[in-house]
């Protein structure tokens, strides 16, 4: 995924009211950027951090920028939780996720479960349908990428619906996209959301598959990269 317009470098002033953040551009201008991220963003909100903002080209947008990435240490971390679905779609269509390759059609936002829409439904003649839910990951704990960074009742609901799909004979996959390069493995942050961790364990026992991939990030774009092993929470 390439950014359609060049990003602007800035310095973080603060994040507030969940979806708002203030930054100072390199030319000294203070701007407010939309934060497409409902989570806690633990470890990503250090005052004075280098940030990268995407310009809003739609004149009807209330804010002129959206917050895309932040530099943590020597690497970039993607904070825009609307990006992983597009990243996953590009990777699936390109055959870059071998375990999800070989399907003839990819449909998005297909109704299923209890008034939900699955992120992707993959279909091919002679194969069970494959339901894929995608989650964004940006929390790091030691060598591990971890999910979630805040309580997610919606995420727990998705796991239960995937489990129901698996029990009908369909294939059901929980795909975690890690928008950072500095993690070697993946685990669940069970202390942050015990209900999600319990639902994950139950879903796995009922036939749900779990996949995790890290990304390569630059100020030009983001690409799904190597798979990360999944560890049980400590």
DAFENVEN-V698002 format. One record per residue. N is the residue number from 0. RES is the residue in one letter. PHI is phi in whole degrees, -180 to 180 (999 if undefined). D_LAST is the distance of its C-alpha to the last C-alpha in Angstrom with 1 decimal. Layout:
BEGIN
N,RES,PHI,D_LAST
N,RES,PHI,D_LAST
END
This chain:
BEGIN
0,X,999,33.9
1,X,-97,36.4
2,X,-69,37.0
3,X,-69,40.5
4,X,-138,41.7
5,X,-56,40.9
6,X,-78,38.2
7,X,-108,39.2
8,X,-80,37.5
9,X,-151,37.0
10,X,-124,35.3
11,X,-71,33.0
12,X,-100,34.6
13,X,-170,32.4
14,X,-114,30.6
15,X,-157,31.7
16,X,50,32.4
17,X,70,29.4
18,X,-111,31.5
19,X,-124,33.7
20,X,-151,33.5
21,X,-107,36.1
22,X,-139,36.7
23,X,-118,39.5
24,X,-68,40.9
25,X,-62,42.2
26,X,-85,45.7
27,X,96,44.8
28,X,-75,44.8
29,X,-88,42.3
30,X,-134,41.0
31,X,-108,38.7
32,X,-120,36.4
33,X,-71,34.7
34,X,-109,30.9
35,X,-85,29.8
36,X,-161,26.3
37,X,-85,25.4
38,X,-81,21.9
39,X,-76,21.1
40,X,55,21.3
41,X,-59,19.0
42,X,82,20.1
43,X,-117,23.1
44,X,-117,25.7
45,X,-68,26.9
46,X,-58,30.6
47,X,86,32.8
48,X,-67,30.3
49,X,-74,32.1
50,X,-123,32.1
51,X,-129,33.7
52,X,-117,35.6
53,X,-99,37.3
54,X,-73,40.8
55,X,-86,41.5
56,X,-85,44.6
57,X,-81,45.3
58,X,-65,47.9
59,X,-83,46.8
60,X,-68,43.4
61,X,-71,43.3
62,X,-111,41.2
63,X,-80,42.3
64,X,-140,38.8
65,X,-123,35.3
66,X,-85,32.3
67,X,-103,30.9
68,X,-145,28.9
69,X,-137,28.0
70,X,-89,27.7
71,X,-123,24.6
72,X,65,25.4
73,X,-98,27.4
74,X,-118,26.1
75,X,-98,26.7
76,X,-128,24.3
77,X,-80,25.7
78,X,-111,25.5
79,X,-85,27.8
80,X,-77,25.9
81,X,-85,29.1
82,X,-79,29.0
83,X,-56,26.2
84,X,-62,28.4
85,X,-68,31.3
86,X,-61,29.2
87,X,-64,27.9
88,X,-60,31.5
89,X,-63,32.9
90,X,-67,30.4
91,X,-65,31.1
92,X,-65,34.8
93,X,-86,34.9
94,X,74,33.0
95,X,-82,30.3
96,X,-113,27.6
97,X,-54,28.7
98,X,-73,26.8
99,X,-115,28.6
100,X,-88,32.0
101,X,92,35.2
102,X,-90,35.6
103,X,-84,39.1
104,X,-132,38.4
105,X,-128,35.8
106,X,-112,36.2
107,X,-111,34.4
108,X,53,33.7
109,X,-88,34.8
110,X,-60,34.9
111,X,-165,32.6
112,X,62,30.7
113,X,-99,31.6
114,X,57,33.6
115,X,-117,31.1
116,X,-130,31.7
117,X,-76,29.5
118,X,-60,29.2
119,X,-141,30.6
120,X,-122,32.4
121,X,-100,33.2
122,X,-138,36.1
123,X,-157,38.2
124,X,-61,40.9
125,X,85,39.8
126,X,-125,36.1
127,X,-63,34.0
128,X,-61,33.3
129,X,-120,30.0
130,X,-92,28.4
131,X,-125,26.2
132,X,-104,24.3
133,X,-117,23.3
134,X,-127,20.8
135,X,-84,21.0
136,X,-128,18.1
137,X,-140,18.8
138,X,-78,15.8
139,X,-122,14.4
140,X,-133,11.6
141,X,62,12.4
142,X,-81,13.0
143,X,-98,11.2
144,X,-79,13.2
145,X,-139,11.5
146,X,-140,13.2
147,X,-90,14.6
148,X,-102,15.8
149,X,-160,17.6
150,X,-62,18.0
151,X,-133,19.6
152,X,-63,21.6
153,X,-65,23.4
154,X,-64,20.3
155,X,-63,19.4
156,X,-61,23.1
157,X,-63,23.1
158,X,-62,20.3
159,X,-66,22.4
160,X,-72,25.6
161,X,-63,24.2
162,X,-62,23.4
163,X,-65,27.0
164,X,-64,28.4
165,X,-62,26.6
166,X,-74,28.1
167,X,-87,31.6
168,X,103,31.4
169,X,-78,30.5
170,X,-91,27.8
171,X,-132,25.1
172,X,-131,22.8
173,X,-101,20.2
174,X,-109,20.7
175,X,-100,18.7
176,X,-107,21.0
177,X,-95,19.6
178,X,-86,22.5
179,X,-162,21.8
180,X,-108,22.2
181,X,-101,19.9
182,X,-118,16.6
183,X,-103,15.8
184,X,-147,13.0
185,X,-130,11.6
186,X,-150,8.5
187,X,-95,8.7
188,X,-88,8.9
189,X,-64,8.3
190,X,-71,9.5
191,X,-78,12.5
192,X,-141,13.5
193,X,-59,12.2
194,X,-66,15.3
195,X,-66,14.6
196,X,-61,11.2
197,X,-67,13.2
198,X,-66,16.1
199,X,-63,14.3
200,X,-62,13.3
201,X,-66,16.9
202,X,-64,18.5
203,X,-61,17.1
204,X,-66,18.4
205,X,-94,21.7
206,X,111,22.2
207,X,-77,20.9
208,X,-89,20.1
209,X,-125,17.6
210,X,-129,18.8
211,X,-141,17.9
212,X,-133,20.5
213,X,-82,20.9
214,X,-123,24.3
215,X,-99,27.1
216,X,-127,28.6
217,X,-147,31.9
218,X,-75,34.4
219,X,-93,36.2
220,X,175,33.6
221,X,-133,30.1
222,X,-136,29.5
223,X,-66,26.6
224,X,-125,25.7
225,X,-71,23.3
226,X,-74,20.5
227,X,-113,16.9
228,X,-63,14.6
229,X,-106,12.0
230,X,-106,8.5
231,X,-67,6.4
232,X,-63,3.8
233,X,-70,0.0
END
